[in-house]
Amino acid sequence: MKDLAIDDLRAAVAGRAAAFRCRRRLEPAGGPGTRVDPEVDVAARTTLAALGSAAATLAFEAGADLRSRCLLWPDGPMIWELLDRPGEEHETYSLTTEGAVQLLDDAVEAALQVGLPWPAEPIVLEPSQELVKLVRLSQQEAAKGPVEAS
């Protein structure tokens, strides 16, 4: 994960397959009632939490599209709030892009040490031809200019 390009959100793209593999590891091959190694369980859960935190942090810093030509842009840092116990004060913290990537790197390293799988190479997703065609048509329509309200 050291070669993660922050601007392309590779952590979020690779996350789906890795999350499924980690989740399957939590479901013992022997079925319900089979004992799970607590060290493996903690490593898998930690990796999933780090992956989610990294994906959310990277996506937040990249901004979001509400719809075509309408961006949601953050006006401050993302603040995480830990809701631990009812009635207690909530703990808040922020996570930078660099911190999120480091957190994920550390979690992946710990997961690998207990034998959990993690893809060595990035998972590259290719859009279907139909999706490419629809995006192209949408861009052509947007290039025509604003639509007059009737």
C-alpha positions in Angstrom: 0.0 0.0 0.0 3.0 2.3 0.2 2.5 3.3 -3.5 -1.0 4.4 -2.9 -1.8 7.4 -5.2 -4.0 9.6 -3.0 -5.8 11.4 -5.8 -7.1 8.2 -7.4 -8.6 6.8 -4.2 -7.1 3.4 -4.9 -7.8 2.4 -1.3 -11.5 2.8 -1.9 -11.4 0.8 -5.2 -9.4 -2.1 -3.7 -11.5 -2.1 -0.6 -14.5 -4.0 -1.8 -12.6 -7.2 -2.7 -10.3 -7.0 0.3 -13.3 -6.4 2.6 -15.0 -9.5 1.3 -11.9 -11.6 1.8 -11.4 -10.3 5.3 -15.1 -10.9 6.1 -14.9 -14.5 4.9 -11.9 -15.0 7.1 -14.1 -14.1 10.0 -16.6 -16.8 9.1 -14.8 -20.0 10.1 -14.8 -22.8 7.5 -16.3 -25.2 10.1 -19.5 -23.1 10.2 -21.3 -21.4 13.1 -19.9 -22.2 16.5 -16.3 -22.8 15.2 -13.8 -20.9 17.3 -12.2 -17.9 15.6 -8.6 -17.0 16.5 -9.0 -13.7 18.5 -5.8 -12.3 17.0 -7.0 -12.9 13.4 -10.4 -11.5 14.4 -8.9 -8.3 15.7 -6.6 -7.9 12.7 -9.5 -8.3 10.3 -11.8 -5.9 12.1 -9.0 -3.4 12.4 -8.2 -3.6 8.7 -11.8 -3.1 7.7 -12.1 -0.1 10.0 -8.9 1.4 8.7 -10.0 0.8 5.1 -13.3 2.5 5.7 -11.6 5.4 7.5 -9.1 5.8 4.7 -11.8 5.6 2.0 -14.0 8.2 3.7 -11.1 10.5 4.4 -9.8 10.4 0.8 -13.2 10.8 -0.6 -14.0 13.7 1.7 -10.8 15.5 0.7 -11.5 15.0 -3.0 -15.0 16.6 -2.7 -18.2 15.1 -4.0 -20.6 15.7 -6.9 -24.2 16.2 -5.9 -25.1 16.0 -9.5 -23.6 17.2 -12.8 -21.7 20.5 -12.4 -22.8 20.7 -8.7 -20.0 20.0 -6.3 -20.1 19.5 -2.5 -16.9 21.0 -1.2 -15.8 20.8 2.4 -15.4 24.1 4.2 -13.4 22.6 7.1 -11.7 19.4 8.2 -13.7 16.2 8.5 -14.4 15.6 12.1 -15.0 12.0 13.3 -17.1 11.4 16.4 -16.8 8.2 18.4 -20.1 7.3 19.9 -19.0 4.9 22.7 -21.5 4.7 25.5 -24.9 6.3 25.8 -24.8 9.3 28.2 -21.1 9.8 28.0 -19.3 12.6 26.2 -18.5 11.8 22.6 -14.8 11.7 21.6 -14.0 13.7 18.4 -10.9 13.5 16.2 -9.8 14.3 12.7 -7.8 12.2 10.3 -5.5 13.6 7.5 -5.0 11.9 4.2 -1.4 11.0 5.3 -2.7 9.7 8.6 -5.4 7.6 7.0 -3.0 6.0 4.6 -0.5 5.3 7.4 -3.3 3.8 9.5 -4.3 1.5 6.6 -0.7 0.6 5.9 -0.2 -0.4 9.6 -3.4 -2.4 9.7 -2.6 -4.2 6.5 0.9 -5.1 7.8 -0.7 -6.5 11.0 -3.3 -8.5 9.0 -0.6 -10.0 6.8 1.4 -11.0 9.9 -1.5 -13.2 11.1 -2.1 -14.7 7.7 -5.0 -12.6 6.3 -5.0 -12.1 2.5 -4.4 -8.7 1.0 -4.0 -8.0 -2.8 -0.3 -7.1 -3.6 -1.3 -5.2 -6.8 -4.1 -2.6 -7.2 -7.4 -3.9 -8.4 -8.2 -2.0 -11.6 -11.9 -1.7 -12.4 -13.0 -1.3 -16.1 -16.3 0.3 -16.9 -18.7 -1.5 -19.3 -19.0 -0.2 -22.8 -22.6 0.8 -22.0 -21.5 2.9 -19.1 -18.8 4.6 -21.2 -21.4 5.4 -23.8 -23.9 6.8 -21.3 -21.2 9.0 -19.7 -20.1 10.3 -23.1 -23.7 11.1 -24.0 -24.2 12.9 -20.6 -21.0 15.0 -21.2 -22.2 15.9 -24.7 -25.5 17.1 -23.3 -23.8 19.1 -20.6 -21.5 20.7 -23.1 -24.5 22.2 -25.0 -25.0 24.6 -22.1 -27.7 25.2 -19.5 -31.3 24.1 -20.1 -33.9 26.9 -20.1 -36.7 26.4 -17.6 -40.1 26.4 -19.1 
